[in-house]
Amino acid sequence: MSDATQPAIIWFRNDLRLSDNPALRAAAASERPLIAIYVLDDDNAGDWKMGGASRWWLHHSLESLAASVKERGGKLVLQRGKANDIIPALATETGAAAVYWNRAYEPWAIARDKKIKATLTGAGIEARSVNGALIVEPWEISTKQGKPYKVFTPFWKSIKAGHTPADPVGVPENLRFSNVTAGDALKDWALLPTKPDWAGGLRATWTPGEAAAHGRLGAFIQNGLADYDTARDKPAITGTSGLSAHLHFGEISPRQVWHAIKHSEHGESEDADSYLSEIAWREFSYNLLYHFPEFPEDNFQPRFDHFEWTGTNAEFEAWTKGQTGYPIVDAGMRQLYQTGWMHNRVRMIVASFLVKDLFIHWRRGEDWFWDTLVDADLASNAAGWQWVAGSGADAAPYFRIFNPVSQGEKFDPDGDYVRKYVPELANLPKRAIHAPWTADRATLARAGVTLGKDYPQPIVEHAEARKKALAAFEKIKDAA
Ligand SMILES: Cc1cc2nc3c(=O)[nH]c(=O)nc-3n(C[C@H](O)[C@H](O)[C@H](O)COP(=O)(O)OP(=O)(O)OC[C@H]3O[C@@H](n4cnc5c(N)ncnc54)[C@H](O)[C@@H]3O)c2cc1C
């Protein structure tokens, strides 16, 4: 039997916000004093424990959430280790009657959460999980045949026809926290880089936390939404919302985003539809991850298991460092390293280059992104890589090979994006900025560029690599 003085635990995970947080709402509705906890669970995450840039974000996001909890008279307890041990132990120590959390969909998290639920329930403690991260959970949506969607367009149509999200809700008014003192100091988790401190560009670019997430959404609605459909493909300008890390860490919910967009001045426009379809790509990625949990590690189409990856470590290193000799690729990789984020168009270009020009497995690119992106997300990262590689569900056809020069010329026509991230090319004229090796000597000299010294010669010849890729794909085309 439980009595009303027994506390309830609200276990924060990738839902680092107070508003529109269904688990927090359910916990508050129990009218019990609340204990708020976040667990850094690297052990269960295994190979998918958070990378460096995500850890930087997490530090600041936790700081922000802890401040919001403190304002309401509580303390965000921080503990590091296996949540399977920590959550039941905290519940027992504090005599908690219930534990509430929002669901996660990473395979390792699902397995862990099931165990925790069983342990808690076995001990007579209520364990309640709810949906705080998605518009539609994977088991709520299926094709007419009752199968998981593997193609995006019908998935998106189905969301619009029958799964539009309910109105978001605010911060519960009756939040009452219990007095707890235990827990780690955030700084002891060493989530921030020190030797060296490589996070200067991240600090200059991002402000993690719930308030900043809403600020970014508001600014996007005011300045970006009306022109999203065309501006979203231009990496030199701020044409997208920049909400991916805020969404990943749950500082804002997709339904808050959905409703803010829908209720805005341009809410019924094609631009709004196009924007919400990107939010739906996030949903689709989670849908794939849930139904095909091997998706982040294995080719969705097994015929790609036979592909011959012949790229070298030196080529991989040149790619990571933005030293491939292809300016749009190098600009993207340097933007990633400096700011922890890369424009979507350029993500596609650099990914295609790694897989189809350098013949390096998409898993290596996925791992690099995992470590360097502030928005690193198991579902969206895997879906993005498998889409580009051609090995995924609803993927780009294998013969779609991005040409890094024409992509640069089309989407960065003035070369401003390249000039910003590859400053050694800044003085090249527009006509040569995406293919410096085509410039004559005088042009290069005027721009102060000696190829092979200030900036590399292309490490592969794209036309040759393209032919080789098509031949390699031809070989596996009919494999099972
Ligand atoms: C190789 C590759 C890897 C990627 N890895 C990630 C990743 O780890 N994490 C991640 O969040 N996104 C990933 N993406 C998708 C996409 O590039 C980013 O979501 C987007 O660039 C984030 O910028 P934004 O918030 O300004 O996007 P906006 O254009 O403003 O889009 C709004 C939101 O929609 C979602 N979204 C947009 N495009 C996609 C997409 N293609 N797939 C899934 N969701 C999308 C994001 O949550 C984004 O914040 C990857 C794409 C590729 C090609």
Ligand as a Chemical Component Dictionary entry (heavy atoms), coordinates in Angstrom:
data_LIG
# 
_chem_comp.id                   LIG 
_chem_comp.type                 NON-POLYMER 
_chem_comp.pdbx_formal_charge   0 
_chem_comp.three_letter_code    LIG 
# 
loop_
_chem_comp_atom.comp_id 
_chem_comp_atom.atom_id 
_chem_comp_atom.alt_atom_id 
_chem_comp_atom.type_symbol 
_chem_comp_atom.charge 
_chem_comp_atom.model_Cartn_x 
_chem_comp_atom.model_Cartn_y 
_chem_comp_atom.model_Cartn_z 
_chem_comp_atom.pdbx_ordinal 
LIG C1  C1  C 0 24.307 11.541 -43.757 1  
LIG C2  C2  C 0 23.292 12.242 -42.915 2  
LIG C3  C3  C 0 23.344 12.146 -41.530 3  
LIG C4  C4  C 0 22.399 12.798 -40.739 4  
LIG N1  N1  N 0 22.490 12.683 -39.366 5  
LIG C5  C5  C 0 21.560 13.278 -38.582 6  
LIG C6  C6  C 0 21.615 13.156 -37.165 7  
LIG O1  O1  O 0 22.478 12.481 -36.590 8  
LIG N2  N2  N 0 20.673 13.819 -36.432 9  
LIG C7  C7  C 0 19.682 14.550 -37.009 10 
LIG O2  O2  O 0 18.862 15.127 -36.294 11 
LIG N3  N3  N 0 19.589 14.657 -38.349 12 
LIG C8  C8  C 0 20.492 14.050 -39.149 13 
LIG N4  N4  N 0 20.411 14.189 -40.511 14 
LIG C9  C9  C 0 19.238 14.867 -41.101 15 
LIG C10 C10 C 0 19.390 16.379 -41.363 16 
LIG O3  O3  O 0 20.560 16.646 -42.055 17 
LIG C11 C11 C 0 19.349 17.227 -40.088 18 
LIG O4  O4  O 0 18.244 16.856 -39.290 19 
LIG C12 C12 C 0 19.223 18.711 -40.415 20 
LIG O5  O5  O 0 20.297 19.132 -41.215 21 
LIG C13 C13 C 0 19.184 19.508 -39.134 22 
LIG O6  O6  O 0 19.159 20.881 -39.398 23 
LIG P1  P1  P 0 17.890 21.759 -39.077 24 
LIG O7  O7  O 0 17.425 21.495 -37.692 25 
LIG O8  O8  O 0 18.224 23.149 -39.430 26 
LIG O9  O9  O 0 16.838 21.158 -40.113 27 
LIG P2  P2  P 0 15.464 21.739 -40.661 28 
LIG O10 O10 O 0 15.544 21.756 -42.140 29 
LIG O11 O11 O 0 15.098 22.993 -39.982 30 
LIG O12 O12 O 0 14.436 20.573 -40.291 31 
LIG C14 C14 C 0 13.639 20.572 -39.108 32 
LIG C15 C15 C 0 13.833 19.288 -38.329 33 
LIG O13 O13 O 0 13.405 18.178 -39.086 34 
LIG C16 C16 C 0 14.242 17.050 -38.804 35 
LIG N5  N5  N 0 14.897 16.651 -40.065 36 
LIG C17 C17 C 0 15.217 17.430 -41.106 37 
LIG N6  N6  N 0 15.747 16.697 -42.105 38 
LIG C18 C18 C 0 15.764 15.420 -41.676 39 
LIG C19 C19 C 0 16.183 14.194 -42.250 40 
LIG N7  N7  N 0 16.680 14.125 -43.498 41 
LIG N8  N8  N 0 16.086 13.055 -41.510 42 
LIG C20 C20 C 0 15.561 13.090 -40.257 43 
LIG N9  N9  N 0 15.129 14.234 -39.669 44 
LIG C21 C21 C 0 15.237 15.380 -40.364 45 
LIG C22 C22 C 0 15.277 17.499 -37.797 46 
LIG O14 O14 O 0 14.817 17.134 -36.512 47 
LIG C23 C23 C 0 15.285 19.008 -37.986 48 
LIG O15 O15 O 0 15.663 19.710 -36.850 49 
LIG C24 C24 C 0 21.360 13.537 -41.338 50 
LIG C25 C25 C 0 21.319 13.632 -42.744 51 
LIG C26 C26 C 0 22.263 12.997 -43.515 52 
LIG C27 C27 C 0 22.183 13.113 -45.002 53 
# 
loop_
_chem_comp_bond.comp_id 
_chem_comp_bond.atom_id_1 
_chem_comp_bond.atom_id_2 
_chem_comp_bond.value_order 
_chem_comp_bond.pdbx_ordinal 
LIG C1  C2  SING 1  
LIG C2  C3  SING 2  
LIG C2  C26 DOUB 3  
LIG C3  C4  DOUB 4  
LIG C4  N1  SING 5  
LIG C4  C24 SING 6  
LIG N1  C5  DOUB 7  
LIG C5  C6  SING 8  
LIG C5  C8  SING 9  
LIG C6  O1  DOUB 10 
LIG C6  N2  SING 11 
LIG N2  C7  SING 12 
LIG C7  O2  DOUB 13 
LIG C7  N3  SING 14 
LIG N3  C8  DOUB 15 
LIG C8  N4  SING 16 
LIG N4  C9  SING 17 
LIG N4  C24 SING 18 
LIG C9  C10 SING 19 
LIG C10 O3  SING 20 
LIG C10 C11 SING 21 
LIG C11 O4  SING 22 
LIG C11 C12 SING 23 
LIG C12 O5  SING 24 
LIG C12 C13 SING 25 
LIG C13 O6  SING 26 
LIG O6  P1  SING 27 
LIG P1  O7  DOUB 28 
LIG P1  O8  SING 29 
LIG P1  O9  SING 30 
LIG O9  P2  SING 31 
LIG P2  O10 DOUB 32 
LIG P2  O11 SING 33 
LIG P2  O12 SING 34 
LIG O12 C14 SING 35 
LIG C14 C15 SING 36 
LIG C15 O13 SING 37 
LIG C15 C23 SING 38 
LIG O13 C16 SING 39 
LIG C16 N5  SING 40 
LIG C16 C22 SING 41 
LIG N5  C17 SING 42 
LIG N5  C21 SING 43 
LIG C17 N6  DOUB 44 
LIG N6  C18 SING 45 
LIG C18 C19 SING 46 
LIG C18 C21 DOUB 47 
LIG C19 N7  SING 48 
LIG C19 N8  DOUB 49 
LIG N8  C20 SING 50 
LIG C20 N9  DOUB 51 
LIG N9  C21 SING 52 
LIG C22 O14 SING 53 
LIG C22 C23 SING 54 
LIG C23 O15 SING 55 
LIG C24 C25 DOUB 56 
LIG C25 C26 SING 57 
LIG C26 C27 SING 58 
# 
